[in-house]
Amino acid sequence: MTRREAPSAYIFVGSSENIKHSLRDLIMPKEKKSEELREIVEKLNKSNLLIWGLKSRYAEFHKNRLKKGDIAYLYSPHPVRGLVLKGMIVDKYIGKRPYWPIPEDINTGQGIWPYRFVIEVTEAARGSISLDESWKGIISFKELENLGIRGLWGSYYHVYGERKRQLESLINQYIQRGLWKKLRREIIVSPLSVNDLLVNVKPDLKLLEMLIHIISGKNLLIAGPPGVGKTRIMIKVASLFCGEGNFLMETADSEWSKYNLILGSTLKRGQVERIPGLFTKAVVRCWKSLVNGVNGRSRPYWFLIDEINRAKIETAMGMAFTLLDTEYRSNQALLHNDELMEIASLLEGLPNELRDKFKQTGLTVPYSFRVLATMNTYDRSLLFSIGFALQRRFAQIEIQSPLVAEHEEVPTIPKVDSQLVKYAMEIRERLTNRWKDLAKDIIRRLSLSNKEYNDYFTVVKLDIPYLEKELNSILISERGSWPFDIVFGLAGLIQDTGVADLGSQIIDCIQFYICGKLMSNEFDETDLRMFLVDKAISAYMIPQIEISLPRLRYEQFASSTEIKSAFDELRDYLKKYGLLYSYNRFERMTRRGSMLG
């Protein structure tokens, strides 16, 4: 059994300006740290990190002698001449971009101190880590000299044996005198990642579909008859994103109003007292969960509604109904600042800067906040209907009885169909002058975030350049993108035959498809492009056709067959291309006379 090598200890020497720069980055809140340090914090999941570097000539020392776990002290030779801090080396790397204000060679202005390492600071002079950037409390060169530590003019000094023991004793004395302080190790909350989700999803295609809808910006409506497991599935999806039990679930009530969901009042000891509604409580808890995390991971907190059609939800949400649409959350508040002040205690536990922000702008809804709901499709005549405006803000997932449910299969990619391509090209030609603006707008939407609070439109932090590349292949390519052009082709058919007007639904399909491409790359080696096309059409385009069902019924008693012909053509394409989920959903809708029920 090999004996573990004891860590070495080094005093690293640097100019006061460069030390100040690293210290400033250390004490800044996460959102104001340099991009380089933010990346390191997220990678190491540690607090109190400081970047330091060595000149180009120290490659051998950096590679072979300096090790993780070594003790590091930082010393400034001029003008202050003193020891500033102590810590442990937790990582090392080669830096490729400038970081410090003073280069290696002051005369030529060259050199970026490439041989870098990360110090987890454990003790420091109080003045060095204060916002006034004073040097109060540093251990002077004279005191170091009394310990026999001399020659602090190079880049580093190896300290060991009795000198190291005496130096540690001196630091402890400074701590006892209040000149130095031990830094508290804070809990670092890292953003939720795609891998955090997928590890619990494989190989469930139905669950994968729901995750993609949520990541592409939608709320989720799970519909079906009683007893098929809608509520269980809703809780499973919420738990994947939020963590076990980290959500608010309520059964909808016909008595719900904005006073129950947003902001209500009660009499207490003769005084009117404001009470936050269920939706508002969930929103505030979401901010807290994003900031404070669950087991070291930033997670959202969601509002789950069982049997949503028991309530008249559009009316109950009041003005907040618009905020179900993720995009509008950047410029509209759920509660104005005067309303928020009446329930100010609700904000306890939030960072001061976030509370101050809400006091000025009002309470906003996080981009990563979602509403998940179930809907009973058997008792529609006894319950409230779900309007088109509400349906548009939710991705609709139908759960069938095990006796009639379709199997989840991945369709094969069909050969290019000239007639459908003609429809697709007509859509492309109409939008020729808008493609680039459309692509920019989709990427802008998917990039919406409050990064400093781990709040993302896509809930998890995604590879935006990858999404942009996929988007350009769909929109900007002159030849089109097969099989996604099936979406454009069917949209052209639905639009040109007057079955329905499609606008934002095409955008929804695009966002679902490119987010799904990224997710499915991590999910499986199987080509899931047709699966994504099928699911996008079934969730966002088929529901819009419901608006033409009254005209279809009318044609049964009239001589016209315009809508029937369009429906027949659409049915044939869905079946021909193996879009079984869309086809079966289309058939159920036309048979029962409605989308959900």
N, C-alpha and C positions, 0 to 999 in steps of 0.2 A: 504494500500500500504506500503510494507516494505521499510525501508530506507536502501540505499546501504551502506555497511560497507566501511569506509575509508581504504585505503591501509596502511599497516604497513611499517616501514622502519628499515632495519637492516644493521649494519656494519659487514661484514664477514671477518674473519681473516685467513690468510694462509701464509705458508712459501714463501719466495721470489722466490724459484726455481719453485714451483708449480704455482705461479701466472705468472711467466715468460712463463711457458709452455702454460698456457691458453691464455695469451696475444699473444704469437707467433702464435697460432692456429687462433686467432681472425683476425690478420692482414694479414695472408697468402691469396693469391688468391685461388679461390675455388678448383682448381685442386691439390693444395698442402696442403690443410687442412687435418686434420685427417679424417679417414673414419667416425668416430662417429659424428664429427661436420658437415661433408658434408651431412650426412643423416638428421641431424636436420635442416640444412639450406633448404634442399629440402622439408622437411615436413612443416616447418613454413613459408617458402617463405619470410624470413626476412633477413636483413643484420646486420652486427656488433654484431654477437652473440658470447657469451663466455660461456664456461662450467665451473661450479663450483660444489663442492661436500662437503658433511658432513660425519663425522665418523659414524660407524655402530650404535653407541648408540643414535643417534639423529633421530631414526625412527618416534617417536611420533611427534616431532617438524615438521619434513618434511611432515608427512601425514596430520596433523590436524591444524597446525598454519601457516606454510608457504603457501602463496597463489599466484596465478598468479595476476600480477598487483602490488604486493608489490615492494617497492623501495629497491635496493641493492647497497651498497657501498663495495669496496674491499680494505682491509688494510693489509699491510705487517709489522709484528712486528720486524723482524730482517732480515738482518742487517740494512735495510734502514729506518725502522720505519716511515711509512707514508701512507696516503690515496691515492689510485692509480686511482680509477674510480668510476663512478656512472651509474646506469642503472635500468631497470625494469625487473622483473622476468616474463618471457613469457611462460615457460614450466617447468615441473619437472618430473623426472622419476627415476627408479632404474637402476643404472649402473651395468653391469655384466662382464665388461672386464677392465683391468688396463688402466688408462689414464695418471695419473701424475707420474713424476719420483720419488717422495718421498712418501712412503706408510704411512698409519695411524700410525703404530708403527715402529719407526725408528730402535729400538733395534732388533726386530724380522723380520723386512722387510715384515710385513703382513698388509693386509687391503687395499681396493681399493677405499675408500671413496664412498660408493655405493649410498648414498642419494643425488642425483644430481639434479641440476636445471640449467636453461638456462637464462642468463642475456642478454637482448638487451641493449648494452652499448650506452648511450646517451652523456656522457661527460667523458673526461679522461685527465690525465696529458700527455702533449705532448711527453715527453721522454718515457713514458711507452708503447706508441703505435708506436714508431719509430723502424726501422730495427736495429739500433745500440743498442737497448734494454737498454737504459740509464734510470735512475729514475728521470731525470730532471723534475721539476715542481710538484712533489708530495707534498701533504699537510702534514707537519711534525706532529709528535706525540705531540710536544710542543704546536702547535697551536690548536690541538684538545683538549688538556688538558685545555687550556685557555677557551674553551667552556664548560668545565665541563664534557667532555667525557673521562672517565678513565676506567680501568679494561679491556683493549683490549688484554687479554691473552687467552680467550676461543675461541670457534669456531665462535660465533656470539655475537653481542651486539645490543640490541633493543634501537633505538634512536627515540625520539618523543618530541612533545611540543616545548618549546623555544629552546632547544638544536638542534633540527632538523632545525628550522627556521634559527638559526645562522649558522649552517653548510651549508645550501643552500646559504646563503648570502656570506659565505667565498668562496664557489666554484665559484659563479658569479664574485667575485673579481679576482680570479685566471684566469678566462676566459678573463676578461677585460685587465688583465696584459699580456695576451698571454702565460701564463704558462699551462693553460688547454685549451681544445678546444671542441666545440660541434661537434659530429660526424654526418655527413650527412647521412640520410637514403637513401641507394641506392635501386634501383629497382632490385629485384631478379628475374631472369628468370628461370623458372622450366621446366624440360624436358616435352615434349608432352607424354601423356599416352594413353594406349589402350582405357580407358573409355572416354577420350576426343573425340575419334573417334566414338565409338559405340553408344554414346548417340544420334547421328544424323543418324544412319544407320538402326536401327531396324524398321521394319522387312524386309528390302530390301536385298534379297539374292544376286542379281546381284551386288549391291554396296559392299556387304560384300566380294564377290569373288575378286573384284578389289582391295580392301584394303589388302587382304591377299597376292595377287601377289606383291604389292608394298612393304609390310613388309618383304616378303621373299627375297627381293633384286632385283626385276625386274622393268624395265621401263614398260610403258603401251601403247599398240597400239590398238585403238578402230576402228574397220573396219565395213563398212556397206554401203548400198546405200544412195544416197542423201535424206535428209529430215527426217531421223529416230531419230535425236537428239544426234548424236555422239559428237558434239562440246559442247552441253549443259551438257552431262554426264561428259565429260573430265573436264569442268570447275567445276562441282560439286565435283568431286573426288579431284581435286587440292585444292579447298576451304576447304575441310574437314581437309587436312593436313596443308596447308599453311596459311589459313585464307582468308577472302574475298579480292580478288584482289592482293594478295601477290604472284604474279607469272608474268612471261613475256610470252605473247601469240603472236605468229606471224603466218601468213599464209605462207606456203612454196612457194618458187619461183624457177623457173627453172634456174635462173641466180645465185643462191647461190653458193658460193665457200668458202674455208677456210678463205678468207679475209672478208667475210660477217659474218661468224659464230665465228671464233677464233680471228684473229688479222689482221687488215687491215691498209691501209695507205692513206693519203690524202695530197695534197699540200696546205699549208697555209702561205701566205706572202713569197712565194718562198722557204719555208722550208718543208721538209717531216715530217709529224706528224702522229704518230701511233694512231690507233683507235681500241678500244676493240670491238670484234664481239659480236653478240647477245648471243651466248652460254657463252662466257667469262663473259659478264655483269651479266648474270643470276647466274653463279657460285659465283662471288664475292658478289652479293646481298644475295645469300644463306648463305654464311659465316656470313654476317652482321645480317641477320634475326635470325640465330641460336643463336648468341651471345646476341643480343639486344632484341629479342623476339617481340611478338605481344600481347599486353594486358597481359603481365606477363608470357606468355607461349613461350618457345623456339619453333619456327616453321621454317621449311625449306622454300626456295624460289625456284620454279621450272620453267623449260622451257617447254612451251606448243606449239606444232606445229600443226596447222590445215592443213589438206590435205598434209600429209608428202610426198606422192608420186608425188607431183608436182616438187619436187627437187631430185637431185641425191645425196641423203644424205650421202652415204658412202664416196663419193669423197669430198663433201663439208666439212665434219668433219675433213678430213685430218688425221694427226697422233692422233688426239683426239678421233677418232672412238673407239679405244680400251677402252677409259675411260667411255664409255656407260656401260661397264661391271663393276659393283660395286666393285668387288674383286680387280681389278687391280689398284685402286686409291691410295693404300697405298705406291706404289713404282714408280709411274710415274706422272710427272707434266704436267699440261695443258700448261703452259707457263714457259720457263726457266727464271732464275733470270735476265738475261740481257734483255730479252723481257719485263719482268714485270717492270723493271725500267723505260722503255719508256712510261708506262702508270701508273706510281706510284700514281698519284692523285686518281686513281680508288680505292685505298686501304684505303682512308680516312674514318674514322668511325669504323675501326677495332681496336681491342686491340693492344697495342704496341708489346706484345710478339708474337701475330699472324703475324703481319706485319714483324717483325724481322725474324720469321721462314720462311715466304715466300721469303724474300730477300736472304735467304741462300739456300733453297731447290727448289725455284720456286713455282708457284701457283698450288696447288693441288685442286682436286674436292672433296667436302664433300661426305662421304659415304651416307648421307641421301638425296643427290641431285638426282632428277629423271627427265627424259624426258617423257612427256605424248604426244601422237600424235593421230590424226585421219587419216583414210585412206578411200578414195572413191573407192569402189569396182566395180562401173559401168563403169568408164572411163579408165580402165587399159590400153587399147590399145593406148590411147592418152597420157598417163603419164609414169613416170619412174617405173620400177619394184623394188620390195623390195627383196634384196638378202637374202640367208639363214643366212649369218653372222649377218645381221641386225635383222632378225626375231628372232634369238636365244637370242638377248639381250633384247627382249621385250616379255611380256606376251600378247598374242593375244586374244582380246575379240571381238566377232562378235555381232553386233546389227542388228536384223532383222526388217523388216517392221511389224507393228502391225497386218497386215493381215495374216502373215505367221509365226510370232515369236512363239517359244515354250514357254510354261508356265514354270516358275522356280519352280521345285518340288524337294523334298528331297527323293531320292530313298531309299527303304528299303534294309536292309542288306541281301543278298542272302545266301543260304546254300553253304557250301564249295564244290567246283567242283574239282573232282580228277584230271582231265586232266589239268586244269589250274594250280592247285597246283603243278603238275609235272613240268610244264614250270617254275613256280616260284622257285621250289627247284633247278632246273638246274642253274638258275641265282644265287641263294644263294651258290651253291656248287662252282661255278666258282670264287666267291668272298670270299670264306670261310676265307682265310688268310688276307683279307683286311678290314673286317667289322669294327674292332676297330679303325684302322687308318682312315677309311672313316667317322666314327662317329666323331672322333676328328677333322677331317678337316671341317666337316659341322658345328660343334659347334664353331670352330675357326672363320669360315667365318661369322656366325651369331653374333659373339661377337665383330667383328671389330668396333672400335669406336674411337672418339676423345672426351672422356667424358668431359674434361674441357671446351669444346665448345658445349656441348649437341648434338654432332654429332654421330649418330648411323647407322650402316649398315641397321638395321631394321626400321629406321626412328624414331620409338617410342622405349622407354626403355622397354624391355621385360624381362620376368622371365626366364633367361637362364637355371637354374637348372630344371625347368619344361620341357623345350624343350629337354634337355639332357635325361631326363627320358623317354619322348615319343620316342625319337630317338633310345634309347637302346631297347625299346620294339619292334621296327620295325626291327632293324638291327641285334641285338645280340641274340635275342630269337631263340633257335634252332627249335622251332615248327612253327616259322613264326608269322605273325601278320595279321589276317583276320579282316577287308576286304582289308587292304593295299596290301596284297599279290596279289590282282587282278592286281595292277600296275606291280609288278614283273612278274606275269604270262603273261600279254599281251606284256610286254617288251620282254620276252623270245620268244613268238610267232613271234613278228615282227622281232626279231634278227635272230632266227633260220631259218625262211623261206626266209631270204634275202630281206625282204621288205625295211628295213632301218637299219642303224647302230645307236644305241642309247648309249650314254655315259653320257654327262652332263645333258641330259634331264631327266634321272632317278634321278639324284641329285636334279634337279629343282622340280621334283614331291615330293621328300622327304621333301625338305624345305617348299614347299607350304603346305603339309599335316600337318607337326608338328606345323607350325605357325598358320595354320587354326584351329587346335585342341585347341590351346591356345585362339584364338580369339572367337571361337564358344562356348567355356566354358562360356565366359562372355556374349555371344550374346543371347543364348536361351537354354532351357532345351532339345530341340529336338536333337536326335543323328544325327549329321551332317557328320559322317564319310564317308558314301557313296557319299554324296554331294561333299565332298572334293576330293574323289577318282575320281569322274566323271569330276570335273573341272580341276584337275591336268592332267588327260589323254588328255582332249580336248585341253588344252592350250599348253602342252609341247610335247606330243607324236604324236597326230594326224597330226600336221603340218609337221612332219618329213617324213610322208608317201608320201607326194607330190612328193618326188624324184623318186618314182616308178611308177608314173602315165604314163610316156612315155612307159615304159615296158608293162604296162597293155594295153595300146592302141595298141602296137605292137602285143601282143598276139591275138588280134582280127583277125589278118591276118596271123597268124602262127599256127602251130599245138600245141605249148606249152600252158599249162594252169597253170603253177607254181604260178605266181603272182596272177592270178584270184582266185585260190584255197585259197591262203593265205588271200586275201582280203575277200573272202566269210566267212572263219573261223573267222576272226576278227570281221566282221559285225555281225555274229551270236552271238559271246560272248558279244559284246556291247549291243545288243538287249536283250539277255537272262538275263543279270545282271541289266537291267533297267538303263543303263548309257545313258539316252536319249540325253543329251546334246552332248556327244561324238559321239553317233550314228548319230544324225542329222547332226553334223558337218562333219562326215566322208561321209555321203551320199551326202551332198552338194558338197564336194570336188571332189568326184568321178564323180558326174553328170556334173559339169561344167569344170572339167579338171584342176583345180587349187585350192589352199587353200584359197586365198583371191581374189576373183573375180569371 
